[in-house]
Amino acid sequence: MASQKHKDDWGTGAREGYEDRGTFRPQRPAVKQPGSPLLKALGGIAMVGGICWGVFVVTSTGNSMAVLQQNHGPIAIIALGVIASVLGKYVRG
């Protein structure tokens, strides 16, 4: 690799703040995320499922939010998903 002469305003010919690296750079080791990926995934799926179920229940009855006071299923599934996701963050898997 030929040495290049860089031109700057001060006449030094140096490029400060840059370093010439080779073409090969070793990969950094992957950092394992703490917690249980299974619990995080199940929590996310439960939250999305609860939201979809809640939207279905509300829209199928004429857009009435009072239906969720009678049918606690979607809210319970969303709460279960939040709990599972939080536990998944702190519990080792």
N, CA, C and O of each residue as an XYZ file, in Angstrom:
372
protein
N       0.852     -1.167      0.000
C       0.000      0.000      0.000
C       0.897      1.228      0.000
O       1.751      1.390      0.871
N       0.695      2.063     -0.958
C       1.530      3.253     -1.113
C       1.128      4.312     -0.092
O      -0.052      4.502      0.206
N       2.122      4.982      0.425
C       1.858      6.046      1.389
C       1.359      7.278      0.660
O       1.992      7.740     -0.289
N       0.236      7.809      1.092
C      -0.340      8.974      0.440
C       0.007     10.227      1.236
O       0.017     10.218      2.467
N       0.280     11.266      0.533
C       0.586     12.546      1.171
C      -0.707     13.349      1.195
O      -1.250     13.692      0.144
N      -1.196     13.646      2.384
C      -2.435     14.390      2.532
C      -2.132     15.874      2.646
O      -1.159     16.284      3.280
N      -2.966     16.649      2.034
C      -2.774     18.082      2.039
C      -3.754     18.701      3.034
O      -4.953     18.429      2.973
N      -3.256     19.526      3.942
C      -4.139     20.222      4.872
C      -3.774     21.701      4.926
O      -2.812     22.130      4.290
N      -4.532     22.468      5.674
C      -4.346     23.918      5.727
C      -3.088     24.340      6.483
O      -2.657     25.486      6.352
N      -2.500     23.464      7.255
C      -1.369     23.841      8.095
C      -0.036     23.370      7.545
O       1.019     23.707      8.082
N      -0.083     22.594      6.481
C       1.163     22.145      5.870
C       1.824     20.980      6.567
O       2.986     20.680      6.289
N       1.126     20.321      7.456
C       1.749     19.199      8.161
C       1.637     17.901      7.382
O       2.477     17.013      7.530
N       0.620     17.786      6.563
C       0.437     16.558      5.800
C      -0.070     15.407      6.641
O      -0.068     14.263      6.186
N      -0.502     15.684      7.856
C      -0.989     14.627      8.745
C      -2.506     14.659      8.832
O      -3.122     15.722      8.756
N      -3.087     13.513      8.987
C      -4.530     13.410      9.166
C      -4.780     13.011     10.608
O      -4.743     11.823     10.929
N      -5.026     13.947     11.461
C      -5.279     13.627     12.861
C      -6.728     13.191     13.029
O      -7.632     13.709     12.373
N      -6.921     12.249     13.902
C      -8.261     11.753     14.158
C      -8.632     10.557     13.307
O      -9.690      9.964     13.513
N      -7.799     10.193     12.368
C      -8.045      9.039     11.508
C      -6.882      8.084     11.659
O      -5.748      8.493     11.904
N      -7.173      6.836     11.513
C      -6.085      5.873     11.453
C      -6.335      4.956     10.264
O      -7.469      4.564      9.988
N      -5.294      4.635      9.593
C      -5.408      3.754      8.444
C      -5.423      2.319      8.949
O      -4.439      1.824      9.498
N      -6.554      1.668      8.752
C      -6.687      0.282      9.182
C      -6.576     -0.621      7.975
O      -6.821     -0.211      6.840
N      -6.210     -1.827      8.237
C      -6.132     -2.815      7.166
C      -7.526     -3.225      6.718
O      -8.528     -2.756      7.257
N      -7.578     -4.093      5.740
C      -8.872     -4.530      5.230
C      -9.532     -5.537      6.155
O     -10.758     -5.650      6.168
N      -8.743     -6.271      6.928
C      -9.312     -7.274      7.830
C      -9.414     -6.714      9.238
O      -8.441     -6.201      9.790
N     -10.594     -6.820      9.805
C     -10.786     -6.439     11.208
C     -11.456     -7.609     11.907
O     -12.499     -8.075     11.448
N     -10.892     -8.093     12.997
C     -11.512     -9.234     13.686
C     -12.877     -8.840     14.268
O     -13.079     -7.708     14.708
N     -13.791     -9.790     14.258
C     -15.123     -9.526     14.784
C     -15.074     -9.413     16.298
O     -14.280    -10.070     16.972
N     -15.946     -8.562     16.805
C     -16.058     -8.438     18.254
C     -16.856     -9.624     18.780
O     -17.764    -10.114     18.108
N     -16.519    -10.082     19.976
C     -17.309    -11.190     20.525
C     -18.729    -10.712     20.846
O     -18.927     -9.599     21.332
N     -19.701    -11.565     20.568
C     -21.101    -11.220     20.803
C     -21.365    -11.129     22.300
O     -20.946    -11.989     23.075
N     -22.063    -10.076     22.688
C     -22.418     -9.897     24.090
C     -23.783    -10.538     24.311
O     -24.761    -10.180     23.655
N     -23.841    -11.487     25.239
C     -25.097    -12.174     25.510
C     -25.988    -11.262     26.340
O     -25.577    -10.736     27.375
N     -27.220    -11.086     25.863
C     -28.181    -10.256     26.575
C     -28.615    -10.982     27.856
O     -28.852    -12.189     27.833
N     -28.719    -10.252     28.965
C     -29.152    -10.904     30.203
C     -30.626    -11.265     30.130
O     -31.408    -10.613     29.437
N     -30.989    -12.304     30.847
C     -32.392    -12.690     30.918
C     -32.701    -13.894     30.052
O     -31.827    -14.468     29.403
N     -33.960    -14.253     30.064
C     -34.428    -15.423     29.342
C     -35.078    -15.009     28.026
O     -36.117    -14.349     28.038
N     -34.491    -15.379     26.897
C     -35.096    -15.001     25.618
C     -36.446    -15.664     25.393
O     -37.296    -15.106     24.699
N     -36.661    -16.851     25.969
C     -37.941    -17.538     25.816
C     -39.056    -16.766     26.507
O     -40.130    -16.580     25.935
N     -38.808    -16.317     27.734
C     -39.834    -15.548     28.451
C     -40.100    -14.209     27.780
O     -41.242    -13.751     27.729
N     -39.047    -13.580     27.265
C     -39.237    -12.310     26.560
C     -40.097    -12.502     25.315
O     -40.991    -11.701     25.041
N     -39.825    -13.563     24.566
C     -40.585    -13.829     23.342
C     -42.035    -14.171     23.660
O     -42.949    -13.676     23.001
N     -42.249    -15.012     24.662
C     -43.621    -15.364     25.036
C     -44.384    -14.149     25.547
O     -45.574    -14.000     25.268
N     -43.714    -13.287     26.285
C     -44.355    -12.064     26.759
C     -44.749    -11.158     25.610
O     -45.842    -10.590     25.615
N     -43.886    -11.017     24.637
C     -44.198    -10.189     23.474
C     -45.355    -10.752     22.667
O     -46.230    -10.009     22.221
N     -45.358    -12.068     22.479
C     -46.441    -12.706     21.737
C     -47.757    -12.552     22.485
O     -48.792    -12.294     21.870
N     -47.729    -12.710     23.814
C     -48.954    -12.565     24.598
C     -49.476    -11.129     24.537
O     -50.686    -10.919     24.451
N     -48.587    -10.146     24.580
C     -49.041     -8.754     24.503
C     -49.677     -8.454     23.148
O     -50.734     -7.827     23.087
N     -49.048     -8.892     22.074
C     -49.597     -8.653     20.739
C     -50.916     -9.399     20.577
O     -51.865     -8.855     20.013
N     -50.989    -10.629     21.060
C     -52.231    -11.396     20.980
C     -53.357    -10.751     21.775
O     -54.497    -10.706     21.314
N     -53.041    -10.249     22.973
C     -54.055     -9.577     23.785
C     -54.549     -8.296     23.141
O     -55.739     -7.987     23.201
N     -53.651     -7.556     22.530
C     -54.051     -6.316     21.847
C     -54.952     -6.645     20.658
O     -55.975     -5.993     20.449
N     -54.566     -7.661     19.879
C     -55.397     -8.045     18.724
C     -56.769     -8.532     19.177
O     -57.779     -8.181     18.568
N     -56.816     -9.334     20.236
C     -58.082     -9.836     20.755
C     -58.939     -8.683     21.274
O     -60.146     -8.651     21.033
N     -58.333     -7.751     21.974
C     -59.073     -6.596     22.479
C     -59.644     -5.736     21.362
O     -60.783     -5.275     21.450
N     -58.862     -5.518     20.318
C     -59.353     -4.744     19.173
C     -60.507     -5.477     18.500
O     -61.491     -4.855     18.099
N     -60.390     -6.792     18.377
C     -61.475     -7.575     17.786
C     -62.756     -7.477     18.615
O     -63.839     -7.287     18.063
N     -62.635     -7.605     19.932
C     -63.811     -7.553     20.807
C     -64.471     -6.182     20.741
O     -65.696     -6.084     20.669
N     -63.665     -5.122     20.766
C     -64.226     -3.762     20.752
C     -64.877     -3.455     19.402
O     -65.969     -2.887     19.359
N     -64.225     -3.821     18.310
C     -64.773     -3.465     16.997
C     -65.925     -4.366     16.569
O     -66.763     -3.942     15.773
N     -65.992     -5.588     17.071
C     -67.069     -6.481     16.659
C     -68.391     -6.162     17.353
O     -69.443     -6.631     16.919
N     -68.350     -5.375     18.420
C     -69.584     -5.042     19.140
C     -70.022     -3.612     18.880
O     -70.788     -3.061     19.670
N     -69.582     -3.018     17.847
C     -70.020     -1.666     17.523
C     -69.182     -0.594     18.175
O     -69.698      0.476     18.502
N     -67.893     -0.853     18.375
C     -66.953      0.134     18.905
C     -67.333      0.624     20.299
O     -67.262      1.819     20.585
N     -67.733     -0.296     21.156
C     -68.106      0.051     22.518
C     -67.033     -0.452     23.486
O     -66.748     -1.648     23.539
N     -66.448      0.458     24.241
C     -65.396      0.084     25.201
C     -65.978     -0.595     26.435
O     -65.237     -1.195     27.213
N     -67.302     -0.509     26.628
C     -67.925     -1.129     27.795
C     -67.819     -2.652     27.737
O     -67.921     -3.321     28.765
N     -67.617     -3.196     26.546
C     -67.499     -4.644     26.404
C     -66.261     -5.163     27.138
O     -66.271     -6.296     27.620
N     -65.200     -4.367     27.234
C     -63.994     -4.800     27.937
C     -64.206     -4.875     29.445
O     -63.442     -5.539     30.146
N     -65.234     -4.203     29.948
C     -65.553     -4.334     31.375
C     -66.198     -5.680     31.659
O     -66.096     -6.193     32.773
N     -66.857     -6.253     30.670
C     -67.491     -7.556     30.845
C     -66.537     -8.692     30.461
O     -66.586     -9.766     31.060
N     -65.692     -8.468     29.492
C     -64.773     -9.488     29.007
C     -63.354     -9.076     29.394
O     -62.748     -8.227     28.740
N     -62.828     -9.678     30.457
C     -61.505     -9.295     30.968
C     -60.369    -10.087     30.320
O     -59.206     -9.897     30.676
N     -60.689    -10.966     29.382
C     -59.674    -11.827     28.765
C     -58.538    -11.077     28.101
O     -57.378    -11.353     28.406
N     -58.820    -10.129     27.194
C     -57.714     -9.440     26.516
C     -56.815     -8.669     27.476
O     -55.595     -8.653     27.312
N     -57.409     -8.037     28.465
C     -56.608     -7.269     29.429
C     -55.741     -8.209     30.260
O     -54.593     -7.889     30.565
N     -56.288     -9.368     30.626
C     -55.517    -10.342     31.398
C     -54.353    -10.891     30.582
O     -53.262    -11.095     31.113
N     -54.580    -11.130     29.298
C     -53.500    -11.648     28.444
C     -52.407    -10.607     28.268
O     -51.222    -10.943     28.274
N     -52.795     -9.339     28.109
C     -51.792     -8.276     27.995
C     -50.993     -8.168     29.290
O     -49.770     -8.034     29.256
N     -51.681     -8.227     30.433
C     -50.988     -8.167     31.730
C     -50.049     -9.354     31.899
O     -48.933     -9.198     32.393
N     -50.494    -10.538     31.492
C     -49.639    -11.722     31.564
C     -48.400    -11.545     30.686
O     -47.302    -11.948     31.070
N     -48.574    -10.950     29.524
C     -47.442    -10.699     28.638
C     -46.449     -9.707     29.222
O     -45.238     -9.890     29.102
N     -46.959     -8.657     29.854
C     -46.073     -7.671     30.493
C     -45.292     -8.325     31.625
O     -44.085     -8.115     31.750
N     -45.973     -9.117     32.448
C     -45.296     -9.788     33.567
C     -44.238    -10.752     33.046
O     -43.120    -10.785     33.560
N     -44.583    -11.537     32.028
C     -43.617    -12.479     31.468
C     -42.417    -11.768     30.857
O     -41.285    -12.237     30.972
N     -42.666    -10.646     30.213
C     -41.577     -9.900     29.587
C     -40.647     -9.291     30.646
O     -39.426     -9.312     30.488
N     -41.221     -8.758     31.707
C     -40.391     -8.199     32.780
C     -39.618     -9.285     33.484
O     -38.437     -9.110     33.786
N     -40.269    -10.415     33.754
C     -39.557    -11.535     34.372
C     -38.451    -12.045     33.449
O     -37.363    -12.395     33.905
N     -38.737    -12.083     32.157
C     -37.745    -12.543     31.194
C     -36.518    -11.668     31.144
O     -35.433    -12.129     30.791
N     -36.683    -10.418     31.493
C     -35.540     -9.507     31.487
C     -34.602     -9.783     32.656
O     -33.389     -9.617     32.531
N     -35.156    -10.204     33.793
C     -34.350    -10.348     34.994
C     -34.041    -11.785     35.387
O     -33.095    -12.020     36.139
N     -34.805    -12.745     34.903
C     -34.579    -14.146     35.242
C     -33.614    -14.738     34.236
O     -33.765    -14.545     33.029
N     -32.639    -15.447     34.725
C     -31.658    -16.063     33.817
C     -32.281    -17.264     33.136
O     -33.073    -17.999     33.727
N     -31.908    -17.445     31.885
C     -32.497    -18.553     31.113
C     -31.512    -19.582     30.718
O     -31.871    -20.563     30.068
